[in-house]
Each structure stands twice: as C-alpha cells, then as structure tokens.
Amino acid sequence: MSLAAAPAEAPAPRALLARQPNEFDLARIERLLVRRRRYRYVEPVVVPIEDGYLVRAPCCSRTVDPEGGEIDIARLLWDERAREWRLYRRDHGTHSWIEDGPFARLGELMGWLNADPARVFWQ
C-alpha cells in the first residue's frame, strides 16, 4: 500500500473567481443600450467597476448638469451571494445611489433600464 500524497486540487480558473466585470457582458450591455426608448441621440459609455458596470451619458436635457457634461445614469451590480443583478439609479440631488430592484437575468435588467417607464434613469 502506497502512502503517496493525494493530488493537489487544480486552482480555480480566474474567470470563476472574478465573474464581474467581464468583456462579454460589457459588450452585451453596450449593444443592448442601443434599444433604449429615451435619449436615443446620446452615446452612453459603459465603464467596468467592481462587481459590475456604470452607465454614463451626456446630460442633454440640462436638468442635472446645465453644462451638458457626462452624468451617471445607472449602476449594474452582480450580487454573487444572491446570484442576481441589482440595478441602481442616481439621485443627482443627494449624489447617492438608490436601488431600483433585483433582476434574475441581465437581459431583464437591460429591458427595464431601456424602457425607463418611471423616467428615473434617462433624465
């Protein structure tokens, strides 16, 4: 009977350790933003952040930034423990983020963000 050492476990692939942000979802979000219903004439920018993405766009209505500068539109965060996406909108008056809701799938979140039925994202 041999007492050889048990084989060491293979290290987890890096992609499994850091799920968000990733290039695939970044490109998907950029592609889906083209379908938004409001402010279709501005070009939003998607920025990778820890555990998700930040959507920014020029403020064409001048309601938030009279100079028309780039403003925060939404934060999309992946909650690994709950295994769901969380969507946040920016309260520009208090400079804080407000959770808009959880979503099981990124496509559902993007559909809600693009529709913006309460007009709280695209201002």
N, C-alpha and C positions, 0 to 999 in steps of 0.2 A: 504494500500500500504506500503510495507516494504522498508526501505532505507538500506538494508543490503549492506555491502561492496561487490563490484564486486570481483569475484575470481581472485587471483593473477595469472599472467601468469607463466606457468611452465618454469623453466630455460632451456635454450638450452642445449642439450646433449653436453658433452665435445668433442665428435668426430666431431660435426658440427662446433665447434669453431676453432679447430686446425686440418685442413684437412691433412696437410703435415708437417712433415713426418708421416707415419703410418706403422705398421708392415706388413700389407697386400701388399702395394706397394713395400716396401723394399724387401720382399721375391720374389715378381714378377720380380723386376729388377735383383736380383741375379740370378734367374732362366733363364731369357732371355739373360743375358750376355754370357751364355754358347754357344749361337748361333752365336757369333761374328766370322768374317772371318779372322781377323788378330790377331796375337799374342795369338793364342788359347792355348799355352802351359803355359801362366802365369795365376795366380789366382788373379783376381781383387777383391777388397774389396769395399763394398758399405757402406758409412757412412751417417747416418742421419744428416742433417744440417737444419737450419731454412728455412722453406718453401720448402724443397726438399731433395736432395741427392747428395753426392760427390762420384765419382768413382775414385779409386786409384788402381795402379798396379805397380809391379816391372818393372823397365826400362831395359828390356833385350837387347835392341839394343845398349844401352850405348850412344845414341845420345844426350840424355838430361842429364843423370846422369852417368858419367863414372864408378861410383862405383856400379851401378845397383840397387840403392835404389828405394824406392817406390815414384812414382810421381803421380800428379793429371792428370787424363785423361779427366773427364767431370764433369760438374755441371748440374743437372736437377732440375729446379725450377718451382714450381707451381705458376702461376700468377692468384690469386683469382679474381681480378677485370676483367681481360680479359677472365677468365675461360679457360686458355690454359697453356700448358707446354712450357718452354723455355729451350733450350739446349745451353750450353756454352762449348767452348773448351779452353784449357790452352795455352797461348802464353808463353812458357818457357823462351824465350829470354828476354821478358819485365816483366815477372812474373805477368801477368794480364789475365783476362778472356775476351774472345771475344764471343759475341752472335752468335751462328750458325743458330738459327732460332726458330720460334714458331711452336708448334705442337698441334693439337686438342686433340690427344689421346696419352697416354703413350706408347702404342704399336707401334704407328708410330714413335715416338721419338726413341724408342729402336731399331727399324728396321734400322733407319738411322745411329745411333751410331754403331750398329753391322756391318753394311756394310762398313762404313767409306770410301766412294768412292774417296774422295779427300786426303785420308791418313793424316788427320789432328789431329785425336784423338789418335790412337794407334801408337805411334812412337817408 
